[in-house]
Amino acid sequence: MASGSFRVKIPRSSSATAEGAPTAARPLEGATDVPGTFITALPPLPEPTMKELEVRAVNPPYSYSRVSYNDRTKEFLYEVIEPQLTAHEKQLVEHLKATLTRIVGSDIGSLSTADKRAYLRGEAEEYFRSREITLGPLSMERIIYYVLRDFVGYGPIDALIFDTEVEDISCDGVEVPLFIFHGKYESVKTNVTFPDEESLNSFIVMLGQRCAKAVSVSAPILDGTTPEGHRVQATYAREVTTRGASFTIRRFKERPFTPVDLVQMGTASEEMVAYFWLAAEQGESVIVCGGPAAGKTSTLNAVALFIPPTAKIVSIEDTREVNLPHENWIPGATRSGTGDRGADGKAAGEVDMFDLVRAALRQRPNYIIVGEVRGRETYTMFQAMATGHTTYSTMHADSVKSMVNRLENPPINTPRILLSALNNVIIQIQARTEKGVVRRLKQVLEIVGFEPETNELITNTVYEWDPATDKFVFKGHSFLLDKIMDLKNFGPEEMDAEFQRRTKVIQYLVRNQITDYRQLWRMIAQYYKDPTEVMKRVTASQAETAPPKE
């Protein structure tokens, strides 16, 4: 921050509510005097029929978000609220950006984000000093904010990238409002637009540079990943999209989805999560099936946290989404090539999922995680399953039958007999209930065997979601538990006791809201080493939180 003795207001909490739409700008509610912010009041809502629902600090003290609901159109609106520049300040921002574009060298690309910000801040302050431009501390900070936002951040969508509630950002063309997928309000229109083709095309080129990919008139489709892990799909100019350039960004979650999140969001029950824990420990292969935005990869990541800490893991993805705390983990990602495609359908230098799966088998992993199966790599993956490699993956399918149809037909072409190497199938859905749109594990099934006479897979449903009660029902039998009883020479009572212990550990994690994946994983890893000590902690915690006896 620039030096100065200014004092203004920011909100104490990350959200605020209002009963009705204000007709004029109002102070941020619950504010306190602290030095160094720029937004002392919210702008009025666009229409009097709108009701403010939530205000969040997404990059304090610079930017905030506001979600409101329009009773007339029955639509939500997401507004990015940033410092307002005067006409003079806007002019200075443009001059400063043009100057920095000329003087900033290529060496800045090798700096960390923090070093880039420090370097550009120093250059900006030197720019004003050398030209004897005197600015107040707040004015200086507003100008530098926009320079850093556009040079180091993501320009007009930087606040959307900062907001952890935003899952996807979508631009459909010039002068079209951007849409986001919000964790609470789903698909929401924003107040962010690209006013002209030049600014939007420049932004697409910048996205390509961030992804280390070239995008141009001759190669107008961009598919890549930013250094932060955000997945980008974009089109350049009007070459393939007639409303102008477009892009879709799926934000990378720095904090991956955990088993505790599954329970807290109602996606699964504690008992189901304990079942996944046992399955991971026994090396059971799993495919998570579901439609778009059903949460397949999130569930996959949550289940993978139960992999024993000493196991070697290789993950293979088009875009990095899996995030694990295990030390013995090799994360792999595909790479696009250059030039025309050859007879094998690949461009020079391209590394696809098939290449990575084949290479993974030479790395002697205990567990292979494939982000999504949809091509010839699937056959190799099932061969790996058949030879004893535990494999986790996701697939677009809404049932075991549709999964089998996809697997055994082009372009995958995996023989049905190989599918019996798979142990578990999780069917995940996005359902509309009284609580709104929710994600639920509709079924957890076991692949029991293969019937050669009918050429059918034999399945057993272990858990099933009951939409009427929004509860998960155990269907009475699990072959996994039978297998563990045989391996460990357990009786039914011993097996039930072990299952209940795992369930109590999950309940402890949920009760204490341990959603940090590293902290959660440390407890799982400790259970593998010393289950007695972990159960002492769990039992002591239960005693502390138990209601007093009357």
Secondary structure, DSSP 4 states (H G I P E B T S, - for coil): -------EEEESSS----SS--SS-EEPTTEEEESS-S--EEPPPSSTTEEEEEEEEEETTTEEEEEEEETTTTEEEEEEE-PPPPHHHHHHHHHHHHHHHHH--GGGGGS-HHHHHHHHHHHHHHHHHHTT----HHHHHHHHHHHHHHHTS-GGGHHHHH-TTEEEEEE-STT---EEEETTTEEEEES----SHHHHHHHHHHHHHHTT----SSS-EEEEE-TT--EEEEE-TTSS-TTS-EEEEE---SS---HHHHHHTTSS-HHHHHHHHHHHHTT--EEEEE-TTS-HHHHHHHHHTTS-TTS-EEEEESS-------SSEEEEE-B--EEEE-TTS-EET-B-HHHHHHHHHTT--SEEEES---STHHHHHHHHHHTT-EEEEEEE-SSHHHHHHHHHSTTT---GGGGGG--EEEEEEEEEETTEEEEEEEEEEEEEEEETTTTEEEEEEEEEEETTTTEEEE-S--HHHHHHHHHHT--HHHHHHHHHHHHHHHHHHHHTT---HHHHHHHHHHHHH-HHHHHHHHHHHHHHHSPPP-
